[in-house]
Amino acid sequence: MSSPSKKLLERLGVHDDEIADNEANGRRNFLRKTGMGGLALGAMMAAPLGETLEYTTQGVNRASAPGDLKITDMRYATVMNSTGRCPVIRIDTNQGIYGLGEVRDGANWRYALFLKSRILGLNPCNVEMVFKRIKQFGFHGRQAGGVCAVEMALWDLAGKAYGVPAYQLLGGKYREKVRLYADTPEVDDPEGFAEKMRTRVEDQGFTFLKMDFGLRMLANIPDTVVNSNFWDINRQWDMSPGSYGATEHPFTAVQITEKGLDIMMEYVSKVRDAVGYEIPLASDHYGHFDLNNAIRLGRAVEPYRLAWLEDLVPWKYTDQLAEIARAIETPVLTGEDIYLKEEFIKLIDHRAVDIVHPDLASAGGLLETKKIGDYGEDHGVAMAMHFAGTPVSFMANVHCAAATQNFIALEHHSIDVPYWNDLALTGGEPMIEKGFAFVPERPGLGIELNEDVARQHLDPEDQSYFRPTPEWDQVRSWDRLWS
């Protein structure tokens, strides 16, 4: 034991044999034996501050010296997933520890590397300060991906520096494991799709499901959709200018006929019959039509008691969503493309949603997403979480979900990707079991990327794996938003 610590114990009235016991058995056993055991608070307060701090913090791992951490580099590797490209970033420091974050699925790593010059030299443990410095460079949808990736990596770093899991830095946890909902895209055969959904429950153990059903299943059936002679409703994900996919819902003049609704409801009915009514069954991806048809659809599905109807119209049409929410019984949900809490606050204040649905990789990261959930909780609105990336972003979501009381379920979009679980190193513990994610007690996000597996699934057009990025080191603009 160091001399100052011994002097302090002697001053506090701890005898030589007890000091020897401490040295022999370690501080943990010593404190258990003494119960702080006779170390009078008054005596400790009377001791010199330096000696007191040395004693009370002697169990802290100082290898990382959190107060002296500085960001020295940012690098990336783009991993392929079920939803396409998922760029993972690594923020390095002057002390050898690093943090992992993830740009949202389908976005570009440049959204993050663009920020490198703005954060070099800063202490990564000052998460909120760094976030406020860079948040002006994010926007809704995938454009938020860089800011959110950096924020994730900072929490990973801070947790590692202080030796605690990320959820602890957010205020602690409400749950030991996080409920997942299984997202399963539609297939043409309703019986086959229903069987797949049954497998999700009976074989894979999921307790919450989500299905897609929309206009695409009507594309080749006459008299099911009005205005399909102009729009190709199969092109929902086509963003070419002037295409159906690039035209917002109120502007397509598409309507669903009664025949079309009947076919869609048959599809929902078969799934509901396969999984039963004990399982929550949510829905998504209906196509682009206006609020009147959204209300018709919402009323048609009411007998099947769906957990929610997702993104019936774009999230920014607050008044339209409020009108839909008042007209139907099924909960209305949106939010996966919203950046920052302000637009969620608007939706909640207008009672335009029953459930908020942020994607942590667009919403602003762990802390901003928790703030969104907390605001919803204060106003009687629950929070589900959208996710479709690699285990890096997944685990950021798990920590946030654990720390947020009004959380319902987190999306898992890569159940059928055979290598997905192998992308993460977890110290031998499973990430997921029977439809639940375990909240890790390891520092930071609690996982590391499995280099061997990640290298096998890099973007075919970019095989970079955390190479140095000096070309992004220099700030070349004046970024302040006020004079």
Secondary structure by P-SEA (a helix, b strand, c coil): ccaaaaaaaaaacccaaaaaaaaaccaaaaaaaaccccccaaaaaaccaaaaaaaaacccccccccccbbbcbbbbbbbbccccbbbbbbbbcccccbbbbbcccccccccccccccccccccccaaaaaaaaccccccccccaaaaaaaaaaaaaaaaaaaccccccccccccccbbbbbbbbbbcccaaaaaaaaaaaccccccccbbbbbccccccccccccccccccccccccccccccccccccccccccccaaaaaaaaaaaaaaaaaccccbbbbccccccccaaaaaaaaaaacccccccccccccccaaaaaaaaaaacccbbbbccccccaaaaaaaaaaccccbbbbcccccccaaaaaaaaaaaaaacbbbbbbbbccaaaaaaaaaaaaacccccbbbbcccccccccccccccccccccccccccccccccccccaaaaaaaccccccccccccccccccccccccccc
